Amino acid sequence: MRISLCNEVVAGLPFHEQARLAAALGYDGLEVAPFTLDAEAPHLLPAARRAELRRMAQEEGAPITSLHWLLLAPAGLSITSADVTLRARTLEVMQRLVGLAADLGATLLVHGSPKQRVVAAEGDAQRAEEAMAQAGGWAAQHSVTYCLEPLDAGQTNWASSLAEAVEIVTRIGTPALKTMLDVSAAGNGEQASAAALLRRFIPGGQIAHVHLNDRNRRGPGQGRDAFRPVLDALQDCDYSGFCAVEPFDHHPDGATSAARAIGYLRGILET
């Protein structure tokens, strides 16, 4: 089971120390939120800086595996807006982030960004789906995978269940476009358990990534969600992708949250 750490959990550290800590704790890599690399325009990082970040992560033992939280920076982006200028700007950022992922050595991008995909008017959902189709095409060009992340209705009103995300991805039909499962979002919005959803959709090849977090938004082992059924489902289904630890409430602090999560998960796997 390959487990990466979402780097915003320890974003207060310099990047090489983030990777060093992740490796020391037992993580297999880092899932990077682009805004932690540049708060204004991460999609425009110079080539030299991209190469430096990739090298540092690899040398510290926690290579960059994936990107997530894609559209927080630059501010004001939207995949649903009818504004032609804003839409063009958003799509350009998405395209450049796919290139950034490839340059950093990542193999996958996770498109969550709930505030940037709100459906409020006629045509919004169609524009969102068209954006995903384009993202899948760009991902194929760079030999990476682009994942539409279903998020619960408390966060977004588009692709708010795994079944809906699977339907969208299947309708688009681009091999480089997949979906994924976020345990916290599933716990807060799905009728079936996270483990049941994994057993249903992994065999069909729709799920390419998993976020491990409790529905209380803390790390695995810090709430009431049981993760043994989740890990059992992944192993029983021969899941070969990465799982990423993604707590939002870093209790009592980022480093301790990261350490507790990986210890809890490795303990389950060892037994």
N, C-alpha and C positions, 0 to 999 in steps of 0.2 A: 504494500500500500504506500503510494507516494503522497506525501503531505507537504504542502507549502504554507508559508505564513504570509498573510496580507500585510504589506509593509507599513501601512498607516498605523498599525498597532504600536509600532516603535518608531514612528516618524520623527520623534524628537532627537534621534541619534543621527549622526552622519551616515550616509548611505553604506559605506563599507562596514561600519559597525552594525548596521541593521543585518547585513548578510552574515557577518561573523557571529552575531548572537543567534540568528536563526539556525545556522549550522551547528553551533555549540549545543543548542537545546535539542537537536535531533530532527529538525526540519530538512526536507530535501530540496527546498528552493524558496524563492520569494515570488509572491504575486504582487505586482506593483500598481499602485494608483498613480496615474500620470501627474496629478496635481502635486504629489509629494516631490516630484522632480523639478517642476517649475509651476509656480502658482498662477502664472498668467498665460503661458502659451507652451505647454509641454509638447504639443505636436510639432513645434518648430525647433526642438533641441538640435544643436549642431551635431554633425556627424562625429566629430572628435569626442564630444561628451557622451554620445550614445556608445561609442566603442569603449570609453573609459568605464562607464557604468556596467557594461556587459563583462568587461575584464575583471573589475573589482568583485562582482558577485560570484563569478566563477572561481576566482582565486581564494575567496573566503569560504567556498564550499556550499554556497546557496545560490545557484544560478537562477536567473529570472525565468520563470516558467510561464507567466501569463500576465495580462493587464486587466484591470477592472476599474469601476467607478470612472468611466471614460469621459463623460461630458460635464464634469464639474468645472473644468477650466478649459478654455476661456468661459467667462460668465455669459449667461443669457442664451445658451444654445437650445434648440428644439428640433425634434424629428417630426413633429406634428404641425408646426406652424405653417400657415398659408402664405406668410411673408416670403416673397421670392428671394430677397437678399439674405434674410436670416437662414432660410433653408439651404441656400448655396453655401453659406459660411459653415453651417453645421455639417453638411456632407463633406466639405473639404477637410474639416477637422477629423471626422471619422476616417476618411481615406488616409490621411497622414498618420493617424494613430495606428492603423494597420501596418504601415511602413515602419513606424517606431517599434512596434512589437517585434517585427522580424529582425530589425537591426539590433535589438536588445537580446535576441536569442530566444524570445518567448515563442510558444507554439499556439497560443490561444488568447482570445480577448473575450471578456464578459461584458455584455451590454446590459447594465442595470439602469442607472441614471433615471430614477422614477420621475423627478420633477421636469425632466426634459422630454417626457413622452406622454404628457397629459392630453387626453382626448376630450375636447370641449365643444367641437363644432363639426358639422358635416365635412367629411373629407379628411379629418385628422387621422383616423385609423388607417385609411388607405395610404396616406403619406408616410406614416410610420412603417407600414409594411414595405412600401417601396424603398425606404431607407435601408431596411434590413436586407432586401434583395441586393441592393448595390453593395452593402457591406460584405455580403457573402461572396460577391464577385471579386472584390478587392482582396479578400482573404485568400481566395483561390490563387490569385496572381502571386501572392507572397508565400504560398504553401503554409498558411496558418488556418486556424479554425476560429470563426466568429460565432459567439453564443448569445442568443437572446435569453435573458434571465427573467423568468416569471417572478413577479413580486406580488405580495398580497394586496388586497383592495385597500388596505389602510395606507399604502404607499403610492399606488397607481391604479388607473382604471383601464389600462391596456396591457394585455398579456399578464393578467392577474392570477392565472392558474397554469399549472404545467400542461394540462390538456389543451388550453387555449394556445400556449406557446408552441406546442407540438403541432397543432393544426396550422398555425401560421408558417412554421418552418417547412412543414410537409407541402403546403400549398405553393410556397416559393420554389422548392425543389432544387436548391443549390447545394451540392455536396459539402461545401465548406461552411455552410450555415447550419448550426445545430442549436439545441437548447441545453439547459442544465437544471440542477435542482439546488435550491438554497434551503437548508433545513429549517432555519428560523421562519422564512416566508411560508414554507409548507406548513409549519406548525400553527401559524397564525391565520391561514386562509384556506387550506385544502381540507376536503372531507376525508380523504384517505391519509394514512401515515406516510412519513417520508420513506420508510423502508418499503411499504407497499407500492409507492409510486416508482421507486427505483426498480423494483422487480417487474413492474409493468412495462416500463419504457426503455430500460437499458438493452434488453434483447433486440429491440427494433433499431438500435443504433442512434436514437434521437438525442440521448444524453451524453454530452462530451465533457462535463465538468460538474463538480459538487462543491458547495460552500458548507462548511461545518460550523454551526453556531446554534446556540439555544434560542428558543422563541422569546426569552427575556432579553435577547440581544447581547448576552455575555458569551464567553467561550464555552466549548463543550465541557461538561462536567460542572458548570457553575449555575445550573438551573434544573428544571424538572424533566427535560427531554432525555430519554435514554438513547445512547449512541451505539450500543452493542447491536441492536437490530439493524441500524443503518450500515454499520461496517460489515455485518454478516451478509446483508443483501448485496453490497458491493462485491464481496468476495464470491458469493454464490453465483453471481451473474458475470464473473470474470471481468469486472470493470478494470480497464487498463489505463484510465486517465489519472489526472491529479485531483486530489481534494485540497481545498484551501481553508485554513482556519481564519474566519472572518468575524470576530466579535466587534461590536460597535461600542459597547460599554466596557471599557478596559479597566476591570476591577481586580485588585485595588490600583494597579497601574499596568502600562502596556507590557513591560517585560515579564511581570509576574503572571499576567493573564496568558501570555504566549507560552510560558513555561508550564503552567498548570494544564493548559489545553493539550499540549503534545504529550505530557506525561500520562494524562488520562487516556488519550487515544492509543498510545503505544501500549499502555497496560492492557487495554481490551484486546489489542491485536496479539499480544504475547500469550494471552490465556485462551 
